[in-house]
Structure formats: C-alpha cells, structure tokens
Amino acid sequence: MDKVRFGIIGLGNMGGLHLTWINEIPEVELTAVCDIDAEKADRKAKEYNVRSFHSADELFASGCVDAVLIAVPHYSHTPLAIEAFKHGLHVLCEKPIAVTKSDAQKMIDEHAKHPELRFGLMFQQRTHAAHKKIKKLIDSGEFGRIQRVNWIITDWFRSQSYYDSGSWRATWAGEGGGVLLNQCPHNLDLFQWFFGLPVMVRSYVSIGKYHDIEVEDDVNTFCRFADGSTGNFITSTGEYPGTNRLEIMGTRGRMVFENDVIRFRRTEEDVNDFCRSTPESFPSMTTWDIEVPYQVQKDHKAHKEVIRDFARAVLDPKAKMVAEGEEGIRSVEFGNAMLYSGLKDVEVPIPMDTAKYDEMLQELIKNSRYVKKEAKAAKVDMGNSF
C-alpha cells in the first residue's frame, strides 16, 4: 500500500476545511465522506468524486477506507474511535480527544487491543516553528530551571452568533464545556507538552460571563508543579482585542513569546547561584536581550502536516506522528481539573478523581434549565481562528 484510503466523518467547520487540502497529500487518497446531514454528505461526495455515507457504521463496514478522520462534536469522538478500532481502522481524531479523562481512557484502552493500528490527534499547533523552537529551548535547558510560567490566551473572541450557530454548542449535554473544551485544547496540550502536567490546580471559572451560554467563557487558573515551580493559565472568549502571551521565567532569564516573536532576556549566570553568592544586598546582573530566530516554513499548512505524518506512520510503523492518541488524555485531564476546581471552589490534585468529575458533569446535564435558541446560520471564516 503506497496510499492510505481516508474517510472524513463530520463535514462541519473543521471536516469541511480538511476536505480542501487532503487531496494535496501524496500519501493520502480521499475515498469517502460521512455526515448525518445526507444532503451535505452527498453534495461533498459528488464534488470530490468519493463515496457518501450518512452513518459511521455504514462507512466502517464498507471496506473502502483504511483510516478515518473524526471531526464531529466532542462527545461522539469516543464511541466513533472505539468502533473504528474494532473494525480494524486507523484513527486520526480532532481535538479534544474526548470530553472527559474517563472517556479518553476508554479510547486508549480500545486502541491497546489493536497495536497494529495507528491512533493520532490533530494537535497541529505542535507543528508551528515557534512552538517547536520553544520546546527545543526548554528541553535543552536554555532557560535553566523553570521557576514560573504564565500564559494569557484571550484572543479566542467569539460572538453570540457563533454559539447560536449549532444546537450542540456551549451546552453541558452537547459540548461538555466551553472555552476549555473547544478553543483551548491546543493551548492545554502545548502547556503540558512544554512543562508537563502540574500536580495541583486552583481555578476561578465564570459561566456565561460574556455570552448567553451555560458553560465557561472565562477561566483564571493557578497551578503548582512537582518541583515547586508555579504557573498561571488565563483564557476567555469575551475579550477583544485579546492577548496571547507566554512568559517563561527560568534561572537563566525570562522568555516572552508574543506576536510571533520569541524574546529572551538572558542572565550572565544562574540566578539562584548569583543570589546565594553575591555580597551585595541590592544587586543587578548583566543580561543580554535576544530575539530568538526560528525558521518559518512558507505556505505551511499545519493541519495538512498532521494528516501527512499520520499517513506516513500508517504506511511505515517506524514513522512518528505529530501527536500520538495516548497523549491527548493529558490536556483533557488538565482542562477537567480546571473546570472542577472552578465550579466546586476547591483545589484539585492531578492525577484527579475522574469519578467525581463525571458525577459533576452528569449533574450539570441533568439539572440544566438552559434553553438553547434555534440554531442559526453564521458567517464562518475559519482562517480567523488559526
């Protein structure tokens, strides 16, 4: 096999976007599309000259695909991935891997029964040159011992029409959460990819602060890591113009990543060593201001790179993917812990108690009195989201 036969499940915003470039990948052959909206599935199938399916079960049983790309509302990720594995299909799943840590674990457990299959995640933010550079600098120890990290990500502005455009959006039953489940999975993944998971989080969460929704649209979290370092994670869909600023404070200086520029104020020596050895009470230290260069790939399409590397991993078991499916549970647990902490007004340890989180989510669904407005068509330009 020199090409992987792909089927896309879900032809909404993201699934439709994947259609625009999947045929540009030499290792991939698009052979099927699937959506419960029969008219949409048939129309896209005709446009791309592939088979149309109106149910995933029919697609799984068809024999016309080797792999599926799952791009449907979050709760459906888990059952669809599990069934795909049972049918001997490779799975590439859109973010987040699942709504809850327990559901993510079910997907991982099923995949473990089929080690010959590949399981990947659409964490395309890992492919961006700046993020790869920051990861390399952290891993190489360039910043010394990390003492504190701070990430403000409030450039996820969303209008009320965005939330009104889908009956599943911004509800506990339909989406399982708000900004943490929909907009921030990439940032949560990058946070743990860079720094690892914290061992404790304490969050303050606002429900419907800026929108007519029943889920969170504003989050402020403090976290503590096993080595004593600390972090802050702040996000919102109600601020404009927003901020996207990552600050890393280490014992060799401070790095700030903002507006696509990595700036590093490097200290002449390790701050901890200097602190303990200097005889001065009010000392200063020589620093260098560095704008860290990184190579930007022209016409880089991050989603396309994830699909390409996934297909190569299917064709060659030794090849690496951008993100293995099993890695997705970390960012889900991080987000679950934030939400539980904020809604219950408590500190939450990680690893967290998944049973307590699941119980809370089911109570939120059961006790919901929120009435979703009739879904309205919205003007969509996904380019504004990347």
Contacts in CASP RR format, 6 or more apart in sequence:
PFRMAT RR
TARGET T0000
AUTHOR 0000-0000-0000
METHOD contacts of the structure
MODEL  1
MDKVRFGIIGLGNMGGLHLTWINEIPEVELTAVCDIDAEKADRKAKEYNV
RSFHSADELFASGCVDAVLIAVPHYSHTPLAIEAFKHGLHVLCEKPIAVT
KSDAQKMIDEHAKHPELRFGLMFQQRTHAAHKKIKKLIDSGEFGRIQRVN
WIITDWFRSQSYYDSGSWRATWAGEGGGVLLNQCPHNLDLFQWFFGLPVM
VRSYVSIGKYHDIEVEDDVNTFCRFADGSTGNFITSTGEYPGTNRLEIMG
TRGRMVFENDVIRFRRTEEDVNDFCRSTPESFPSMTTWDIEVPYQVQKDH
KAHKEVIRDFARAVLDPKAKMVAEGEEGIRSVEFGNAMLYSGLKDVEVPI
PMDTAKYDEMLQELIKNSRYVKKEAKAAKVDMGNSF
1 66 0 8 1.000
1 315 0 8 1.000
2 27 0 8 1.000
2 315 0 8 1.000
3 26 0 8 1.000
3 27 0 8 1.000
3 28 0 8 1.000
3 29 0 8 1.000
3 311 0 8 1.000
4 27 0 8 1.000
4 28 0 8 1.000
4 29 0 8 1.000
4 66 0 8 1.000
4 67 0 8 1.000
4 90 0 8 1.000
4 311 0 8 1.000
4 314 0 8 1.000
4 315 0 8 1.000
5 29 0 8 1.000
5 31 0 8 1.000
5 32 0 8 1.000
5 64 0 8 1.000
5 65 0 8 1.000
5 66 0 8 1.000
5 67 0 8 1.000
6 22 0 8 1.000
6 28 0 8 1.000
6 29 0 8 1.000
6 30 0 8 1.000
6 31 0 8 1.000
6 32 0 8 1.000
6 65 0 8 1.000
6 66 0 8 1.000
6 67 0 8 1.000
6 68 0 8 1.000
6 69 0 8 1.000
6 307 0 8 1.000
6 311 0 8 1.000
7 30 0 8 1.000
7 31 0 8 1.000
7 32 0 8 1.000
7 33 0 8 1.000
7 34 0 8 1.000
7 50 0 8 1.000
7 59 0 8 1.000
7 65 0 8 1.000
7 67 0 8 1.000
7 68 0 8 1.000
7 69 0 8 1.000
8 15 0 8 1.000
8 16 0 8 1.000
8 18 0 8 1.000
8 19 0 8 1.000
8 22 0 8 1.000
8 30 0 8 1.000
8 32 0 8 1.000
8 33 0 8 1.000
8 34 0 8 1.000
8 68 0 8 1.000
8 69 0 8 1.000
8 71 0 8 1.000
9 34 0 8 1.000
9 35 0 8 1.000
9 56 0 8 1.000
9 59 0 8 1.000
9 68 0 8 1.000
9 69 0 8 1.000
9 70 0 8 1.000
9 71 0 8 1.000
9 72 0 8 1.000
9 80 0 8 1.000
10 16 0 8 1.000
10 33 0 8 1.000
10 34 0 8 1.000
10 35 0 8 1.000
10 70 0 8 1.000
10 71 0 8 1.000
10 72 0 8 1.000
11 19 0 8 1.000
11 33 0 8 1.000
11 34 0 8 1.000
11 35 0 8 1.000
11 37 0 8 1.000
11 40 0 8 1.000
11 41 0 8 1.000
11 44 0 8 1.000
11 71 0 8 1.000
12 35 0 8 1.000
12 40 0 8 1.000
12 71 0 8 1.000
13 380 0 8 1.000
13 382 0 8 1.000
14 71 0 8 1.000
14 94 0 8 1.000
14 382 0 8 1.000
15 69 0 8 1.000
15 71 0 8 1.000
15 94 0 8 1.000
16 44 0 8 1.000
16 71 0 8 1.000
17 303 0 8 1.000
17 382 0 8 1.000
18 69 0 8 1.000
18 71 0 8 1.000
18 303 0 8 1.000
18 307 0 8 1.000
19 30 0 8 1.000
19 33 0 8 1.000
19 44 0 8 1.000
19 48 0 8 1.000
21 301 0 8 1.000
21 303 0 8 1.000
21 304 0 8 1.000
21 307 0 8 1.000
22 28 0 8 1.000
22 30 0 8 1.000
22 69 0 8 1.000
22 304 0 8 1.000
22 307 0 8 1.000
23 30 0 8 1.000
23 48 0 8 1.000
24 304 0 8 1.000
25 304 0 8 1.000
25 307 0 8 1.000
25 308 0 8 1.000
25 311 0 8 1.000
27 308 0 8 1.000
27 311 0 8 1.000
27 312 0 8 1.000
27 315 0 8 1.000
28 307 0 8 1.000
28 308 0 8 1.000
28 311 0 8 1.000
30 48 0 8 1.000
30 50 0 8 1.000
31 50 0 8 1.000
31 51 0 8 1.000
31 64 0 8 1.000
31 65 0 8 1.000
32 45 0 8 1.000
32 50 0 8 1.000
32 51 0 8 1.000
32 52 0 8 1.000
32 53 0 8 1.000
32 59 0 8 1.000
32 62 0 8 1.000
32 64 0 8 1.000
32 65 0 8 1.000
33 41 0 8 1.000
33 44 0 8 1.000
33 45 0 8 1.000
33 48 0 8 1.000
33 50 0 8 1.000
33 51 0 8 1.000
33 52 0 8 1.000
33 53 0 8 1.000
34 41 0 8 1.000
34 52 0 8 1.000
34 53 0 8 1.000
34 54 0 8 1.000
34 55 0 8 1.000
34 56 0 8 1.000
34 58 0 8 1.000
34 59 0 8 1.000
35 41 0 8 1.000
35 44 0 8 1.000
35 54 0 8 1.000
36 54 0 8 1.000
36 55 0 8 1.000
38 52 0 8 1.000
38 54 0 8 1.000
41 52 0 8 1.000
41 53 0 8 1.000
41 54 0 8 1.000
42 52 0 8 1.000
44 52 0 8 1.000
45 51 0 8 1.000
45 52 0 8 1.000
46 52 0 8 1.000
51 62 0 8 1.000
51 64 0 8 1.000
53 59 0 8 1.000
53 62 0 8 1.000
56 68 0 8 1.000
56 80 0 8 1.000
56 83 0 8 1.000
56 84 0 8 1.000
57 83 0 8 1.000
59 65 0 8 1.000
59 68 0 8 1.000
60 68 0 8 1.000
60 83 0 8 1.000
60 84 0 8 1.000
60 87 0 8 1.000
60 89 0 8 1.000
61 87 0 8 1.000
65 89 0 8 1.000
66 89 0 8 1.000
66 90 0 8 1.000
66 314 0 8 1.000
67 89 0 8 1.000
67 90 0 8 1.000
67 91 0 8 1.000
67 92 0 8 1.000
67 118 0 8 1.000
67 310 0 8 1.000
67 311 0 8 1.000
67 314 0 8 1.000
68 80 0 8 1.000
68 84 0 8 1.000
68 89 0 8 1.000
68 90 0 8 1.000
68 91 0 8 1.000
68 92 0 8 1.000
69 92 0 8 1.000
69 93 0 8 1.000
69 94 0 8 1.000
69 122 0 8 1.000
69 307 0 8 1.000
70 76 0 8 1.000
70 77 0 8 1.000
70 80 0 8 1.000
70 81 0 8 1.000
70 84 0 8 1.000
70 91 0 8 1.000
70 92 0 8 1.000
70 93 0 8 1.000
70 94 0 8 1.000
71 94 0 8 1.000
72 80 0 8 1.000
72 94 0 8 1.000
73 168 0 8 1.000
73 174 0 8 1.000
73 175 0 8 1.000
74 96 0 8 1.000
74 98 0 8 1.000
74 99 0 8 1.000
74 174 0 8 1.000
74 175 0 8 1.000
74 176 0 8 1.000
74 181 0 8 1.000
74 182 0 8 1.000
75 99 0 8 1.000
75 174 0 8 1.000
75 175 0 8 1.000
75 176 0 8 1.000
77 93 0 8 1.000
77 94 0 8 1.000
77 96 0 8 1.000
77 97 0 8 1.000
77 98 0 8 1.000
77 99 0 8 1.000
77 103 0 8 1.000
77 107 0 8 1.000
78 98 0 8 1.000
78 99 0 8 1.000
78 103 0 8 1.000
78 104 0 8 1.000
78 106 0 8 1.000
78 107 0 8 1.000
81 91 0 8 1.000
81 93 0 8 1.000
81 107 0 8 1.000
81 110 0 8 1.000
81 111 0 8 1.000
81 119 0 8 1.000
82 106 0 8 1.000
82 107 0 8 1.000
82 110 0 8 1.000
84 90 0 8 1.000
84 91 0 8 1.000
85 91 0 8 1.000
85 110 0 8 1.000
85 111 0 8 1.000
85 113 0 8 1.000
85 114 0 8 1.000
85 117 0 8 1.000
85 119 0 8 1.000
86 110 0 8 1.000
86 114 0 8 1.000
88 114 0 8 1.000
88 117 0 8 1.000
89 117 0 8 1.000
90 117 0 8 1.000
90 118 0 8 1.000
90 119 0 8 1.000
90 310 0 8 1.000
90 314 0 8 1.000
91 111 0 8 1.000
91 117 0 8 1.000
91 118 0 8 1.000
91 119 0 8 1.000
91 120 0 8 1.000
92 120 0 8 1.000
92 121 0 8 1.000
92 122 0 8 1.000
92 306 0 8 1.000
92 307 0 8 1.000
92 310 0 8 1.000
93 107 0 8 1.000
93 119 0 8 1.000
93 120 0 8 1.000
93 121 0 8 1.000
93 122 0 8 1.000
93 325 0 8 1.000
94 122 0 8 1.000
95 121 0 8 1.000
95 122 0 8 1.000
95 123 0 8 1.000
95 185 0 8 1.000
95 186 0 8 1.000
95 189 0 8 1.000
96 181 0 8 1.000
96 185 0 8 1.000
96 328 0 8 1.000
96 331 0 8 1.000
96 332 0 8 1.000
97 104 0 8 1.000
97 107 0 8 1.000
97 121 0 8 1.000
97 325 0 8 1.000
97 328 0 8 1.000
97 329 0 8 1.000
97 331 0 8 1.000
97 332 0 8 1.000
98 104 0 8 1.000
98 106 0 8 1.000
98 107 0 8 1.000
98 329 0 8 1.000
98 332 0 8 1.000
99 175 0 8 1.000
99 176 0 8 1.000
99 177 0 8 1.000
99 181 0 8 1.000
99 332 0 8 1.000
99 361 0 8 1.000
100 332 0 8 1.000
100 336 0 8 1.000
100 354 0 8 1.000
100 357 0 8 1.000
100 358 0 8 1.000
100 361 0 8 1.000
101 329 0 8 1.000
101 332 0 8 1.000
101 333 0 8 1.000
101 336 0 8 1.000
101 352 0 8 1.000
101 354 0 8 1.000
101 357 0 8 1.000
102 354 0 8 1.000
102 355 0 8 1.000
102 357 0 8 1.000
102 358 0 8 1.000
104 328 0 8 1.000
104 329 0 8 1.000
104 332 0 8 1.000
104 333 0 8 1.000
105 329 0 8 1.000
105 354 0 8 1.000
107 119 0 8 1.000
107 325 0 8 1.000
108 325 0 8 1.000
108 326 0 8 1.000
108 329 0 8 1.000
111 117 0 8 1.000
111 119 0 8 1.000
111 325 0 8 1.000
111 326 0 8 1.000
118 310 0 8 1.000
118 313 0 8 1.000
118 314 0 8 1.000
118 321 0 8 1.000
119 324 0 8 1.000
119 325 0 8 1.000
119 326 0 8 1.000
120 310 0 8 1.000
120 321 0 8 1.000
120 322 0 8 1.000
120 323 0 8 1.000
120 324 0 8 1.000
120 325 0 8 1.000
121 322 0 8 1.000
121 323 0 8 1.000
121 324 0 8 1.000
121 325 0 8 1.000
121 327 0 8 1.000
121 328 0 8 1.000
122 303 0 8 1.000
122 306 0 8 1.000
122 323 0 8 1.000
123 186 0 8 1.000
123 189 0 8 1.000
123 306 0 8 1.000
123 322 0 8 1.000
123 323 0 8 1.000
123 327 0 8 1.000
123 328 0 8 1.000
124 186 0 8 1.000
124 302 0 8 1.000
124 303 0 8 1.000
124 305 0 8 1.000
124 306 0 8 1.000
124 322 0 8 1.000
125 131 0 8 1.000
125 186 0 8 1.000
125 187 0 8 1.000
125 189 0 8 1.000
125 190 0 8 1.000
125 302 0 8 1.000
126 132 0 8 1.000
126 135 0 8 1.000
126 189 0 8 1.000
126 190 0 8 1.000
126 193 0 8 1.000
126 322 0 8 1.000
126 323 0 8 1.000
127 300 0 8 1.000
127 302 0 8 1.000
127 305 0 8 1.000
127 306 0 8 1.000
127 322 0 8 1.000
128 300 0 8 1.000
128 302 0 8 1.000
129 294 0 8 1.000
129 295 0 8 1.000
129 296 0 8 1.000
129 297 0 8 1.000
129 300 0 8 1.000
130 257 0 8 1.000
130 260 0 8 1.000
130 262 0 8 1.000
130 294 0 8 1.000
131 190 0 8 1.000
132 294 0 8 1.000
133 262 0 8 1.000
133 292 0 8 1.000
133 294 0 8 1.000
134 194 0 8 1.000
134 246 0 8 1.000
134 248 0 8 1.000
134 255 0 8 1.000
134 257 0 8 1.000
134 262 0 8 1.000
135 193 0 8 1.000
135 194 0 8 1.000
137 143 0 8 1.000
137 255 0 8 1.000
137 264 0 8 1.000
137 292 0 8 1.000
138 146 0 8 1.000
138 194 0 8 1.000
138 195 0 8 1.000
138 248 0 8 1.000
141 252 0 8 1.000
142 252 0 8 1.000
142 264 0 8 1.000
143 248 0 8 1.000
143 250 0 8 1.000
143 251 0 8 1.000
143 252 0 8 1.000
143 253 0 8 1.000
143 255 0 8 1.000
143 264 0 8 1.000
144 250 0 8 1.000
144 251 0 8 1.000
144 252 0 8 1.000
144 253 0 8 1.000
144 270 0 8 1.000
145 227 0 8 1.000
145 229 0 8 1.000
145 250 0 8 1.000
145 251 0 8 1.000
145 272 0 8 1.000
146 195 0 8 1.000
146 229 0 8 1.000
146 248 0 8 1.000
146 249 0 8 1.000
146 250 0 8 1.000
147 229 0 8 1.000
147 230 0 8 1.000
147 249 0 8 1.000
147 250 0 8 1.000
147 251 0 8 1.000
148 229 0 8 1.000
148 230 0 8 1.000
148 231 0 8 1.000
148 247 0 8 1.000
148 248 0 8 1.000
148 249 0 8 1.000
148 250 0 8 1.000
149 191 0 8 1.000
149 194 0 8 1.000
149 195 0 8 1.000
149 229 0 8 1.000
149 230 0 8 1.000
149 231 0 8 1.000
149 232 0 8 1.000
149 246 0 8 1.000
149 247 0 8 1.000
149 248 0 8 1.000
149 249 0 8 1.000
150 231 0 8 1.000
150 232 0 8 1.000
150 245 0 8 1.000
150 246 0 8 1.000
150 247 0 8 1.000
150 249 0 8 1.000
151 187 0 8 1.000
151 191 0 8 1.000
151 232 0 8 1.000
151 233 0 8 1.000
151 234 0 8 1.000
151 245 0 8 1.000
151 246 0 8 1.000
151 247 0 8 1.000
152 232 0 8 1.000
152 234 0 8 1.000
152 235 0 8 1.000
152 243 0 8 1.000
152 244 0 8 1.000
152 245 0 8 1.000
153 184 0 8 1.000
153 187 0 8 1.000
153 233 0 8 1.000
153 234 0 8 1.000
153 235 0 8 1.000
153 243 0 8 1.000
153 244 0 8 1.000
154 234 0 8 1.000
154 235 0 8 1.000
154 236 0 8 1.000
154 238 0 8 1.000
154 239 0 8 1.000
154 242 0 8 1.000
154 243 0 8 1.000
154 244 0 8 1.000
155 239 0 8 1.000
155 241 0 8 1.000
155 242 0 8 1.000
155 243 0 8 1.000
155 244 0 8 1.000
156 179 0 8 1.000
156 183 0 8 1.000
156 184 0 8 1.000
156 235 0 8 1.000
156 236 0 8 1.000
156 237 0 8 1.000
156 238 0 8 1.000
157 237 0 8 1.000
157 238 0 8 1.000
157 239 0 8 1.000
157 240 0 8 1.000
157 242 0 8 1.000
158 183 0 8 1.000
158 211 0 8 1.000
158 217 0 8 1.000
158 237 0 8 1.000
158 238 0 8 1.000
159 378 0 8 1.000
160 211 0 8 1.000
160 212 0 8 1.000
161 376 0 8 1.000
161 378 0 8 1.000
161 379 0 8 1.000
162 169 0 8 1.000
162 378 0 8 1.000
163 169 0 8 1.000
163 170 0 8 1.000
163 211 0 8 1.000
163 212 0 8 1.000
163 213 0 8 1.000
164 373 0 8 1.000
164 375 0 8 1.000
164 376 0 8 1.000
164 378 0 8 1.000
165 375 0 8 1.000
165 376 0 8 1.000
165 377 0 8 1.000
165 378 0 8 1.000
165 380 0 8 1.000
166 375 0 8 1.000
167 174 0 8 1.000
167 372 0 8 1.000
167 375 0 8 1.000
168 174 0 8 1.000
168 175 0 8 1.000
169 175 0 8 1.000
169 182 0 8 1.000
169 213 0 8 1.000
170 177 0 8 1.000
170 178 0 8 1.000
170 211 0 8 1.000
170 213 0 8 1.000
170 214 0 8 1.000
170 215 0 8 1.000
170 217 0 8 1.000
171 213 0 8 1.000
171 214 0 8 1.000
171 215 0 8 1.000
171 368 0 8 1.000
171 370 0 8 1.000
171 372 0 8 1.000
172 214 0 8 1.000
172 215 0 8 1.000
172 361 0 8 1.000
172 364 0 8 1.000
172 365 0 8 1.000
172 368 0 8 1.000
173 365 0 8 1.000
173 368 0 8 1.000
175 181 0 8 1.000
175 182 0 8 1.000
175 215 0 8 1.000
176 215 0 8 1.000
176 361 0 8 1.000
177 215 0 8 1.000
177 216 0 8 1.000
177 339 0 8 1.000
178 213 0 8 1.000
178 215 0 8 1.000
178 216 0 8 1.000
178 217 0 8 1.000
178 237 0 8 1.000
179 216 0 8 1.000
179 217 0 8 1.000
179 218 0 8 1.000
179 219 0 8 1.000
179 235 0 8 1.000
179 236 0 8 1.000
179 237 0 8 1.000
180 188 0 8 1.000
180 216 0 8 1.000
180 219 0 8 1.000
180 235 0 8 1.000
180 335 0 8 1.000
180 338 0 8 1.000
180 339 0 8 1.000
181 215 0 8 1.000
181 335 0 8 1.000
183 235 0 8 1.000
183 237 0 8 1.000
184 235 0 8 1.000
184 335 0 8 1.000
185 331 0 8 1.000
185 332 0 8 1.000
187 233 0 8 1.000
187 235 0 8 1.000
188 233 0 8 1.000
188 331 0 8 1.000
188 334 0 8 1.000
188 335 0 8 1.000
189 323 0 8 1.000
189 327 0 8 1.000
189 328 0 8 1.000
189 330 0 8 1.000
189 331 0 8 1.000
191 233 0 8 1.000
191 331 0 8 1.000
191 334 0 8 1.000
192 330 0 8 1.000
192 331 0 8 1.000
192 334 0 8 1.000
195 225 0 8 1.000
196 225 0 8 1.000
196 330 0 8 1.000
197 330 0 8 1.000
197 333 0 8 1.000
197 334 0 8 1.000
197 350 0 8 1.000
198 223 0 8 1.000
198 224 0 8 1.000
198 225 0 8 1.000
198 231 0 8 1.000
198 334 0 8 1.000
198 350 0 8 1.000
199 224 0 8 1.000
199 225 0 8 1.000
199 226 0 8 1.000
199 349 0 8 1.000
199 350 0 8 1.000
200 223 0 8 1.000
200 224 0 8 1.000
200 347 0 8 1.000
200 348 0 8 1.000
200 349 0 8 1.000
200 350 0 8 1.000
201 221 0 8 1.000
201 222 0 8 1.000
201 223 0 8 1.000
201 224 0 8 1.000
201 334 0 8 1.000
201 337 0 8 1.000
201 338 0 8 1.000
201 341 0 8 1.000
201 347 0 8 1.000
201 348 0 8 1.000
201 350 0 8 1.000
202 221 0 8 1.000
202 222 0 8 1.000
202 223 0 8 1.000
202 341 0 8 1.000
202 346 0 8 1.000
202 347 0 8 1.000
202 348 0 8 1.000
203 219 0 8 1.000
203 220 0 8 1.000
203 221 0 8 1.000
203 222 0 8 1.000
203 337 0 8 1.000
203 338 0 8 1.000
203 339 0 8 1.000
203 341 0 8 1.000
203 342 0 8 1.000
203 348 0 8 1.000
204 219 0 8 1.000
204 220 0 8 1.000
204 221 0 8 1.000
204 342 0 8 1.000
205 216 0 8 1.000
205 218 0 8 1.000
205 219 0 8 1.000
205 338 0 8 1.000
205 339 0 8 1.000
205 341 0 8 1.000
205 342 0 8 1.000
205 343 0 8 1.000
206 216 0 8 1.000
206 217 0 8 1.000
206 218 0 8 1.000
206 219 0 8 1.000
207 213 0 8 1.000
207 214 0 8 1.000
207 215 0 8 1.000
207 216 0 8 1.000
207 217 0 8 1.000
208 214 0 8 1.000
208 215 0 8 1.000
208 216 0 8 1.000
208 217 0 8 1.000
208 218 0 8 1.000
209 217 0 8 1.000
209 218 0 8 1.000
209 236 0 8 1.000
209 238 0 8 1.000
210 217 0 8 1.000
210 218 0 8 1.000
210 236 0 8 1.000
210 237 0 8 1.000
210 238 0 8 1.000
211 217 0 8 1.000
211 237 0 8 1.000
211 238 0 8 1.000
212 373 0 8 1.000
213 370 0 8 1.000
214 368 0 8 1.000
214 370 0 8 1.000
216 339 0 8 1.000
217 236 0 8 1.000
217 237 0 8 1.000
217 238 0 8 1.000
218 235 0 8 1.000
218 236 0 8 1.000
218 237 0 8 1.000
218 238 0 8 1.000
219 233 0 8 1.000
219 234 0 8 1.000
219 235 0 8 1.000
219 236 0 8 1.000
219 338 0 8 1.000
219 339 0 8 1.000
220 232 0 8 1.000
220 233 0 8 1.000
220 234 0 8 1.000
221 232 0 8 1.000
221 233 0 8 1.000
221 234 0 8 1.000
221 338 0 8 1.000
221 341 0 8 1.000
222 230 0 8 1.000
222 231 0 8 1.000
222 232 0 8 1.000
223 230 0 8 1.000
223 231 0 8 1.000
223 232 0 8 1.000
223 233 0 8 1.000
224 230 0 8 1.000
224 231 0 8 1.000
225 231 0 8 1.000
233 338 0 8 1.000
243 258 0 8 1.000
244 258 0 8 1.000
245 256 0 8 1.000
245 257 0 8 1.000
245 258 0 8 1.000
246 255 0 8 1.000
246 256 0 8 1.000
246 257 0 8 1.000
246 258 0 8 1.000
247 254 0 8 1.000
247 255 0 8 1.000
247 256 0 8 1.000
247 257 0 8 1.000
248 254 0 8 1.000
248 255 0 8 1.000
248 256 0 8 1.000
250 271 0 8 1.000
251 267 0 8 1.000
251 270 0 8 1.000
251 271 0 8 1.000
251 272 0 8 1.000
252 266 0 8 1.000
252 267 0 8 1.000
252 270 0 8 1.000
252 271 0 8 1.000
253 264 0 8 1.000
253 265 0 8 1.000
253 266 0 8 1.000
253 267 0 8 1.000
253 271 0 8 1.000
253 287 0 8 1.000
254 264 0 8 1.000
254 265 0 8 1.000
255 262 0 8 1.000
255 263 0 8 1.000
255 264 0 8 1.000
255 265 0 8 1.000
255 292 0 8 1.000
256 262 0 8 1.000
256 263 0 8 1.000
256 264 0 8 1.000
257 263 0 8 1.000
261 291 0 8 1.000
262 291 0 8 1.000
262 292 0 8 1.000
262 294 0 8 1.000
263 289 0 8 1.000
263 290 0 8 1.000
263 291 0 8 1.000
263 292 0 8 1.000
264 289 0 8 1.000
264 290 0 8 1.000
264 291 0 8 1.000
264 292 0 8 1.000
265 287 0 8 1.000
265 288 0 8 1.000
265 289 0 8 1.000
265 290 0 8 1.000
266 287 0 8 1.000
266 288 0 8 1.000
266 290 0 8 1.000
267 274 0 8 1.000
267 285 0 8 1.000
267 286 0 8 1.000
267 287 0 8 1.000
268 285 0 8 1.000
268 286 0 8 1.000
268 287 0 8 1.000
268 288 0 8 1.000
269 285 0 8 1.000
271 285 0 8 1.000
274 283 0 8 1.000
274 285 0 8 1.000
302 386 0 8 1.000
305 322 0 8 1.000
306 321 0 8 1.000
306 322 0 8 1.000
306 323 0 8 1.000
309 319 0 8 1.000
309 320 0 8 1.000
309 321 0 8 1.000
309 322 0 8 1.000
310 321 0 8 1.000
310 322 0 8 1.000
312 319 0 8 1.000
313 319 0 8 1.000
313 320 0 8 1.000
313 321 0 8 1.000
333 350 0 8 1.000
333 351 0 8 1.000
333 352 0 8 1.000
334 350 0 8 1.000
336 352 0 8 1.000
336 354 0 8 1.000
336 357 0 8 1.000
337 348 0 8 1.000
337 350 0 8 1.000
337 352 0 8 1.000
338 348 0 8 1.000
339 357 0 8 1.000
340 346 0 8 1.000
340 348 0 8 1.000
340 352 0 8 1.000
340 356 0 8 1.000
340 357 0 8 1.000
340 360 0 8 1.000
341 347 0 8 1.000
341 348 0 8 1.000
343 360 0 8 1.000
343 364 0 8 1.000
344 360 0 8 1.000
END
